[in-house]
Amino acid sequence: LVVPGHFVNVTDEMEMKEEMLRCHKSQKNWLDVSQGLDSYLHTMRDICAELGRMSQQGWDYAEGFRRHSHLGFSRADADPVKDVLGDLVAINEDYEKSLSPPVSA
């Protein structure tokens, strides 16, 4: 799993996530045959559960995101995900610190 910079609590949305994933009929049919009945749904839940644990927020399920370059879009310190989703977002401070070059004396 890739370590994310942001975690988003999706615990209350897991049923909807699963319903939406089931709507991809062509992928569902192929995945059911190639990997086992509904294995992709179990994998989605397992990954979201692991990200929930990684968030260290006590969330059952989370999604993880990494910020990309702000150039051409916003200020370097802008955080539109946190601004919009508020308390549903947890920032991985260790990851964020790793993005900044050390300040020289």
Contacts in CASP RR format, 6 or more apart in sequence:
PFRMAT RR
TARGET T0000
AUTHOR 0000-0000-0000
METHOD contacts of the structure
MODEL  1
LVVPGHFVNVTDEMEMKEEMLRCHKSQKNWLDVSQGLDSYLHTMRDICAE
LGRMSQQGWDYAEGFRRHSHLGFSRADADPVKDVLGDLVAINEDYEKSLS
PPVSA
1 47 0 8 1.000
1 50 0 8 1.000
1 51 0 8 1.000
1 54 0 8 1.000
2 66 0 8 1.000
3 54 0 8 1.000
3 92 0 8 1.000
3 95 0 8 1.000
4 51 0 8 1.000
4 54 0 8 1.000
4 64 0 8 1.000
4 65 0 8 1.000
4 66 0 8 1.000
4 92 0 8 1.000
4 95 0 8 1.000
5 64 0 8 1.000
5 65 0 8 1.000
5 66 0 8 1.000
5 67 0 8 1.000
5 91 0 8 1.000
5 92 0 8 1.000
5 95 0 8 1.000
5 96 0 8 1.000
6 64 0 8 1.000
6 65 0 8 1.000
6 66 0 8 1.000
6 67 0 8 1.000
6 81 0 8 1.000
6 82 0 8 1.000
6 89 0 8 1.000
6 90 0 8 1.000
6 91 0 8 1.000
6 92 0 8 1.000
7 51 0 8 1.000
7 52 0 8 1.000
7 54 0 8 1.000
7 55 0 8 1.000
7 57 0 8 1.000
7 59 0 8 1.000
7 62 0 8 1.000
7 63 0 8 1.000
7 64 0 8 1.000
7 65 0 8 1.000
7 89 0 8 1.000
7 90 0 8 1.000
7 91 0 8 1.000
7 92 0 8 1.000
8 62 0 8 1.000
8 63 0 8 1.000
8 64 0 8 1.000
8 65 0 8 1.000
8 81 0 8 1.000
8 85 0 8 1.000
8 88 0 8 1.000
8 89 0 8 1.000
9 52 0 8 1.000
9 55 0 8 1.000
9 57 0 8 1.000
9 59 0 8 1.000
9 61 0 8 1.000
9 62 0 8 1.000
9 88 0 8 1.000
9 89 0 8 1.000
9 90 0 8 1.000
10 17 0 8 1.000
10 48 0 8 1.000
10 61 0 8 1.000
10 62 0 8 1.000
10 63 0 8 1.000
11 59 0 8 1.000
11 60 0 8 1.000
11 61 0 8 1.000
11 62 0 8 1.000
14 45 0 8 1.000
14 48 0 8 1.000
14 60 0 8 1.000
14 61 0 8 1.000
17 44 0 8 1.000
17 48 0 8 1.000
18 41 0 8 1.000
18 44 0 8 1.000
18 45 0 8 1.000
21 40 0 8 1.000
21 41 0 8 1.000
21 44 0 8 1.000
22 28 0 8 1.000
22 41 0 8 1.000
27 40 0 8 1.000
28 40 0 8 1.000
31 39 0 8 1.000
31 40 0 8 1.000
32 38 0 8 1.000
32 39 0 8 1.000
45 61 0 8 1.000
48 61 0 8 1.000
48 62 0 8 1.000
48 63 0 8 1.000
49 60 0 8 1.000
49 61 0 8 1.000
51 61 0 8 1.000
51 62 0 8 1.000
51 63 0 8 1.000
51 64 0 8 1.000
52 58 0 8 1.000
52 59 0 8 1.000
52 60 0 8 1.000
52 61 0 8 1.000
52 62 0 8 1.000
54 62 0 8 1.000
55 62 0 8 1.000
55 90 0 8 1.000
55 92 0 8 1.000
56 90 0 8 1.000
57 90 0 8 1.000
62 90 0 8 1.000
65 81 0 8 1.000
66 95 0 8 1.000
67 79 0 8 1.000
67 99 0 8 1.000
70 76 0 8 1.000
70 78 0 8 1.000
74 80 0 8 1.000
79 91 0 8 1.000
81 89 0 8 1.000
82 89 0 8 1.000
82 91 0 8 1.000
END
